[in-house]
Amino acid sequence: MKKIAISVLLLVGSYLSLQAQYDKQQFFYRGRQFLMEGKYAQSIESFNMLIRLDATLYEAYLFRGIAKYNLGDFVGAQVDFDRSLQLNPVFTPAYHYRAITFSRLGKYEEALKDLKEAVDLRPSYTGLYFSRGVTYLLSQQFEKAIEDFNRFIKFEPRVSEAYLNRGASYLYLNDTVKALENYNTAVLLNKFDPEGFIRRSRVYVLQERYEEALSDLSNAISLDSTNTFAYFNRALVYNSMKNINGALSDFNKVLLYDPDNALTRYNRALIRSQIGDYENALSDYDRVIELNPNNVLAYFNRAALFIETGRFRDALADYTHAIELYPDFANAYMNRSYVKYQLGQHASAQEDRELARRKVQEHRNLMGQEESDYAPFADTTQRFDKLLALDADFAKRDFNNDLLQYRDVDIRLKPLFKFLVGTADLPIALEHTYYYPAMERFIQEQPVKIALFSHSPATLTQTLIREDELLKEKLLYDSSPNLLFAKGVIDFQNKQFNSALSYYNRSVSTDANNFFFYLNRGAMQSEMIEFISSMDNTVQVLTLDDAGTTRARVQEQTRRNYDYSAAIDDMERAAHIAPDFAYTHYNLGNLYCLSDRMPESINAYTKAIELYPYLAEAYYNRGLIQIYLKDKEKGCIDISTAGELGIKDAYSVIKKFCVTSD
């Protein structure tokens, strides 16, 4: 977590009333000194005493808020800044720091509103333009970000971070010429900062100026010999220049500092495969799959290595696993067909070949020939052996993002609820069972035995096959909405997403007021995105690094943006039709979280808990998000409640986040 700059504290110190009593002054200056020394807990204690002596000192709330911010308690910091502004509505620093806090919480509109207030109060304070530029950049308002960085640079032309951020804004607008100009200036102003060289190298790569990119990344490494991001990017540049040994050497360096970086191992496996080092490549793929068992591309490419080494049965198993994970993966069917021919399974091989062709045609019919996120997996000409440029492992290192992934403990949101074929688990305490008459009627009306699940039920494959065949026969002469929905459920359960979506669309068009239809379609669309994103290991990293007068740098990375709006629209429609159904609000909590709308996510979980106080998954997920937002106290209380209600994973989270070793 990045710290609020201490240099600004000296500026704000002048706001303290000179008429304060001696003991108040002692607590104030002691608290500020602790703050400057990074002793944030002691600083809070001093300001607590000061506030007990005089609860009207708005400066005390400001500094206590800064200390809380630096400890990661953003919500607590916001409360203190709120109190400071209640006591003094024209206190510019409180607006400024509350804006920074809002930005960290993803509340960009609130942050921009506060910065406008601060600029109106002190238009000559140039640091405000810098902070507002960062907020515009984080909220992807790039033209406005450039305008504010222009204002800042006009008054402070020698701050390298301003040029880095303005360059990032231009790069997002695809203006590589102006981005390069800004990065050049940043490097000239601070030749000892590796960040400028790394940023500039990315532009050189886009322009295919590999020698210059290589030089910049080598300079960055000479300044910071442990910078894994620089080594990783230099490996990609070496690979583009056909310098295989150089690429391998740099990937080895990344893994020296971060042995479980899955993307680096994946890329190293691809290069080792290219040079015929099959055993070591297989070892890398094994580790990637161990770290991420749902990585379809790892199975797909490992199967190709098994073919090269004559291990056809192993290849068959890997292609089969890839197909189980993504049943519409046409390339996997085509390759499995080849393997089956080699094993003498000619009839089955022909079936796979026909299946692949049918998957491609189904996809084209459904998507209307338009390109989509799923198109590559239905395109048998697509290659999947290219090096990937970035992944969440680097983001995790930059953000310390324990919510999304932690190697030792499985800390992930509990999944969305949806209707699947199977028998519901009986709750331990029957008096806590959720009873919703409309849901009971809906379940009884279905042509297959379904229940509401967050996990995948232990439904026998033969049961699904039998029910699927019966539904196909019925649909020949009956296209009632429940039959269409049931067929969509089975296809969804079999991960045949495109087919399931088609049936859900038809059921919704037949009965547009059935909110259960929207709930399942929204949940399925979310799982489609989650699955595809697991194979597209790219991430956008945006970090707020306060330095000087709250100067920040935003690290830009190329990423594909996964749009959950369709899933959210379906879930919000369901909530509008039936606002008293708890599980819809729970699902909205998940979807808002996946869309980085954390405050709305917490509100949705809270609504779900109000409607059903024993919804353990809602407590668990709300607790994780509160911990992620550094509101550990509230988060740990929620996680504890989830454990009491039966979620065993809760105690691993408590051990990791809620038990101190002091």
SEROGU-213476 format. One line per 10 residues: number of its first residue (from 0); for each residue x, y, z of C-alpha. Coordinates in steps of 0.1 Angstrom, whole numbers. Layout:
<rs>
NUM) X:Y:Z; ...
</rs>
This chain:
<rs>
0) 0:0:0; 13:34:-9; 18:60:18; 4:96:19; 33:120:16; 49:133:48; 62:165:31; 26:178:29; 22:175:66; 45:204:72
10) 23:225:50; -8:215:68; 7:220:102; 2:258:99; -35:253:102; -33:245:139; -47:273:161; -19:292:179; -42:297:208; -43:259:217
20) -32:251:252; 2:237:259; -9:201:265; -29:201:233; 1:214:214; 23:186:229; -1:159:218; -5:175:184; 33:178:177; 40:143:192
30) 13:128:169; 27:146:139; 62:135:147; 51:99:149; 33:103:116; 65:117:100; 84:87:114; 59:62:100; 48:52:135; 11:53:126
40) -4:34:155; 14:57:180; 3:87:160; -33:77:163; -30:73:200; -17:108:204; -45:123:183; -70:102:202; -58:119:234; -60:153:217
50) -95:147:205; -106:137:240; -92:170:252; -109:190:225; -133:173:201; -136:205:180; -100:204:166; -105:197:130; -68:194:124; -66:165:148
60) -92:145:128; -72:153:96; -40:139:109; -56:109:125; -73:102:92; -39:103:74; -25:79:99; -54:55:94; -50:58:56; -14:48:59
70) -24:17:79; -49:8:52; -80:18:71; -95:38:42; -131:37:56; -119:50:90; -98:76:73; -128:88:53; -148:91:86; -121:113:101
80) -119:135:70; -157:138:71; -155:150:107; -128:175:99; -149:190:72; -180:191:94; -160:212:118; -144:234:91; -162:232:57; -135:253:40
90) -105:232:51; -87:225:18; -64:197:30; -93:176:43; -109:178:8; -76:169:-8; -69:138:14; -105:127:14; -103:128:-24; -72:106:-23
100) -91:81:0; -121:81:-22; -98:73:-52; -83:43:-33; -119:31:-26; -128:34:-63; -152:63:-56; -139:84:-84; -170:107:-87; -168:116:-50
110) -130:121:-53; -135:145:-83; -162:164:-64; -138:169:-34; -110:180:-56; -132:205:-73; -141:219:-39; -104:221:-30; -94:238:-63; -122:263:-58
120) -109:271:-23; -72:272:-33; -67:274:-71; -31:282:-66; -23:249:-49; -8:230:-79; -7:197:-61; -45:195:-64; -42:195:-102; -18:166:-100
130) -41:146:-77; -71:153:-99; -52:143:-130; -44:109:-113; -81:105:-104; -92:112:-140; -66:87:-152; -78:60:-128; -114:66:-139; -103:65:-176
140) -111:101:-184; -79:105:-203; -85:139:-220; -93:155:-187; -63:139:-170; -41:154:-197; -56:189:-191; -49:187:-154; -13:174:-159; -8:203:-183
150) -18:227:-156; 5:211:-131; 34:210:-154; 30:246:-163; 38:255:-126; 61:226:-118; 78:215:-150; 105:193:-134; 83:166:-117; 90:134:-136
160) 59:116:-123; 37:142:-140; 52:133:-174; 49:96:-167; 12:100:-160; 6:123:-189; 24:98:-211; 2:70:-198; -29:91:-207; -17:96:-242
170) -8:59:-245; -43:49:-236; -55:73:-263; -32:54:-287; -10:85:-293; 24:68:-291; 42:99:-304; 31:121:-275; 34:93:-250; 71:88:-261
180) 77:126:-258; 65:125:-222; 85:94:-213; 116:110:-228; 112:140:-206; 105:119:-175; 138:100:-181; 157:132:-186; 144:146:-153; 151:115:-133
190) 177:91:-148; 178:71:-115; 141:60:-117; 137:26:-134; 100:33:-140; 107:59:-168; 128:34:-187; 102:6:-183; 74:29:-195; 94:41:-225
200) 104:5:-235; 67:-4:-239; 63:23:-265; 94:12:-283; 80:-24:-284; 47:-11:-299; 68:6:-325; 90:-25:-330; 121:-6:-320; 134:-36:-301
210) 171:-25:-297; 159:7:-280; 135:-12:-258; 162:-36:-248; 185:-8:-239; 158:9:-217; 150:-23:-199; 187:-31:-193; 190:4:-178; 160:-2:-155
220) 176:-35:-143; 209:-17:-137; 190:7:-114; 170:-21:-97; 184:-56:-100; 154:-72:-84; 127:-56:-107; 109:-87:-120; 87:-67:-142; 117:-53:-161
230) 132:-88:-164; 98:-102:-177; 94:-75:-203; 131:-78:-214; 125:-116:-219; 96:-107:-242; 118:-83:-261; 146:-109:-264; 120:-134:-277; 108:-109:-304
240) 144:-105:-314; 148:-144:-317; 173:-143:-288; 160:-175:-271; 189:-177:-246; 184:-141:-235; 146:-147:-230; 152:-179:-210; 178:-162:-188; 154:-134:-179
250) 125:-157:-173; 148:-177:-150; 156:-144:-132; 120:-137:-126; 114:-172:-112; 145:-167:-89; 127:-139:-71; 91:-153:-76; 92:-191:-81; 54:-194:-84
260) 48:-168:-111; 26:-190:-132; 27:-168:-163; 65:-168:-164; 66:-206:-161; 40:-208:-189; 60:-186:-212; 92:-205:-203; 75:-238:-212; 66:-224:-246
270) 101:-214:-253; 115:-247:-241; 91:-265:-263; 103:-245:-293; 139:-255:-287; 131:-292:-281; 137:-291:-243; 105:-312:-238; 112:-326:-204; 118:-292:-188
280) 89:-277:-207; 67:-305:-193; 80:-297:-158; 70:-261:-162; 35:-270:-175; 31:-294:-146; 38:-265:-121; 14:-241:-140; -14:-267:-138; -6:-273:-101
290) -9:-235:-95; -39:-231:-117; -58:-264:-123; -83:-246:-146; -58:-233:-170; -71:-247:-203; -41:-235:-224; -17:-253:-202; -34:-286:-208; -38:-278:-245
300) -1:-270:-250; 11:-298:-227; -8:-323:-248; 11:-311:-279; 44:-319:-260; 30:-354:-252; 24:-359:-289; 60:-348:-297; 73:-374:-272; 50:-402:-283
310) 29:-401:-252; -5:-403:-270; -25:-415:-241; -13:-386:-219; -21:-362:-248; -56:-377:-250; -61:-372:-213; -50:-335:-215; -72:-327:-246; -101:-344:-228
320) -94:-323:-197; -93:-291:-218; -127:-301:-234; -142:-308:-200; -132:-273:-189; -144:-257:-221; -167:-279:-242; -169:-254:-271; -131:-256:-276; -130:-266:-313
330) -93:-268:-316; -91:-293:-287; -116:-316:-305; -96:-314:-337; -63:-322:-320; -79:-350:-299; -93:-364:-332; -57:-367:-345; -45:-384:-312; -74:-409:-314
340) -64:-418:-350; -29:-425:-338; -43:-448:-311; -65:-466:-337; -98:-451:-324; -110:-442:-358; -147:-440:-352; -143:-418:-321; -118:-397:-340; -143:-390:-367
350) -169:-381:-341; -145:-355:-326; -138:-340:-360; -175:-336:-367; -180:-322:-332; -154:-296:-339; -170:-285:-371; -204:-284:-355; -191:-262:-326; -177:-238:-351
360) -210:-236:-370; -230:-233:-338; -208:-204:-326; -212:-186:-360; -249:-190:-360; -253:-178:-324; -229:-148:-327; -241:-137:-361; -205:-139:-376; -194:-111:-352
370) -162:-113:-334; -164:-120:-297; -143:-129:-267; -152:-166:-274; -145:-166:-311; -108:-178:-309; -119:-210:-292; -143:-218:-320; -117:-210:-347; -97:-240:-357
380) -71:-218:-373; -63:-200:-341; -29:-206:-325; -24:-209:-288; 14:-211:-285; 22:-174:-283; 39:-159:-253; 15:-140:-231; 25:-105:-221; 13:-101:-185
390) -8:-117:-158; -23:-112:-124; 8:-125:-106; 25:-91:-112; -6:-72:-102; -8:-92:-70; 28:-83:-62; 21:-46:-69; -12:-44:-51; -6:-70:-23
400) -40:-81:-34; -48:-110:-10; -85:-110:-19; -80:-122:-54; -54:-149:-48; -32:-162:-20; -10:-192:-26; -13:-208:9; -50:-204:15; -78:-205:-10
410) -93:-171:-5; -119:-164:-32; -154:-151:-33; -180:-178:-28; -197:-183:-62; -230:-170:-75; -262:-189:-68; -280:-205:-97; -304:-233:-104; -288:-266:-114
420) -299:-302:-117; -295:-319:-84; -308:-323:-48; -302:-294:-24; -281:-300:7; -302:-299:39; -291:-271:63; -277:-281:97; -304:-260:114; -337:-266:97
430) -352:-235:114; -327:-214:94; -339:-227:61; -347:-200:35; -384:-203:25; -395:-183:-5; -429:-195:-18; -423:-184:-54; -391:-204:-56; -408:-235:-42
440) -435:-232:-68; -409:-226:-96; -389:-257:-86; -420:-278:-85; -430:-266:-120; -397:-276:-137; -396:-308:-159; -363:-318:-142; -353:-319:-105; -334:-287:-98
450) -323:-267:-67; -305:-235:-60; -267:-240:-56; -236:-219:-53; -213:-248:-59; -215:-276:-85; -237:-304:-71; -226:-340:-74; -249:-348:-102; -241:-380:-121
460) -232:-376:-157; -256:-403:-168; -284:-384:-151; -276:-353:-171; -274:-373:-203; -307:-390:-197; -325:-357:-187; -310:-340:-218; -323:-366:-242; -358:-364:-226
470) -358:-327:-229; -347:-328:-266; -377:-351:-274; -402:-328:-256; -388:-297:-273; -397:-312:-306; -434:-305:-300; -434:-282:-269; -414:-249:-265; -428:-238:-232
480) -405:-215:-212; -398:-240:-184; -387:-266:-209; -364:-241:-226; -351:-230:-192; -344:-266:-181; -325:-273:-213; -305:-242:-207; -297:-254:-171; -284:-287:-184
490) -263:-271:-211; -250:-246:-185; -241:-275:-161; -222:-292:-190; -204:-259:-197; -219:-256:-231; -223:-219:-227; -233:-209:-262; -261:-234:-264; -273:-226:-228
500) -274:-189:-236; -295:-196:-267; -321:-215:-246; -321:-189:-218; -327:-162:-244; -357:-181:-257; -371:-187:-223; -368:-150:-214; -384:-139:-246; -413:-163:-239
510) -418:-152:-203; -402:-118:-196; -414:-115:-161; -399:-147:-146; -370:-133:-126; -355:-168:-120; -347:-169:-158; -328:-136:-155; -310:-149:-124; -297:-180:-142
520) -288:-162:-174; -269:-136:-155; -250:-162:-135; -241:-181:-166; -228:-150:-184; -206:-142:-154; -192:-178:-155; -185:-175:-192; -164:-144:-186; -146:-159:-156
530) -137:-189:-177; -124:-169:-207; -105:-145:-184; -87:-175:-169; -71:-182:-203; -63:-145:-211; -37:-138:-184; -36:-100:-188; -42:-74:-162; -43:-37:-160
540) -23:-23:-131; -31:12:-118; -13:22:-86; -15:54:-66; 20:63:-53; 18:95:-33; 51:114:-33; 59:151:-28; 27:170:-30; 6:138:-34
550) 23:131:-67; 13:97:-81; 23:75:-109; -1:52:-127; 14:21:-143; -4:13:-175; -6:-21:-189; -24:-35:-219; -54:-56:-209; -87:-69:-223
560) -116:-54:-204; -142:-80:-194; -176:-65:-194; -200:-78:-168; -227:-53:-177; -249:-80:-194; -248:-102:-163; -254:-72:-141; -284:-61:-162; -300:-95:-159
570) -294:-96:-121; -307:-61:-116; -338:-69:-137; -344:-99:-115; -340:-77:-84; -365:-52:-98; -391:-79:-105; -386:-95:-71; -368:-71:-47; -374:-94:-17
580) -354:-125:-30; -322:-125:-10; -300:-145:-35; -304:-120:-63; -289:-93:-41; -261:-117:-31; -254:-124:-68; -253:-86:-74; -227:-83:-47; -205:-107:-65
590) -210:-90:-99; -204:-55:-85; -172:-68:-69; -160:-83:-102; -167:-49:-118; -146:-31:-91; -178:-15:-77; -168:-23:-41; -192:0:-22; -222:-12:-42
600) -210:-47:-37; -210:-43:1; -245:-27:0; -258:-56:-21; -245:-82:4; -260:-62:32; -294:-62:15; -291:-100:11; -284:-104:48; -313:-82:58
610) -336:-104:37; -320:-137:50; -298:-133:81; -284:-168:78; -269:-164:43; -234:-175:53; -219:-168:18; -230:-132:20; -212:-127:53; -181:-144:39
620) -179:-124:7; -187:-91:24; -160:-98:50; -134:-105:23; -142:-73:5; -140:-53:38; -106:-69:45; -95:-60:10; -106:-24:16; -85:-25:48
630) -116:-24:70; -103:-54:89; -123:-51:120; -157:-53:102; -144:-78:78; -132:-102:105; -165:-100:123; -183:-110:91; -159:-138:84; -164:-151:120
640) -202:-150:115; -197:-170:82; -177:-196:102; -205:-199:128; -230:-205:100; -210:-234:86; -183:-221:61; -152:-239:70; -130:-218:48; -137:-189:71
650) -112:-201:97; -83:-201:73; -91:-165:64; -93:-156:101; -59:-172:107; -44:-153:78; -59:-119:84; -75:-116:118; -50:-131:142; -21:-108:151
660) 13:-120:164; 19:-89:185
</rs>
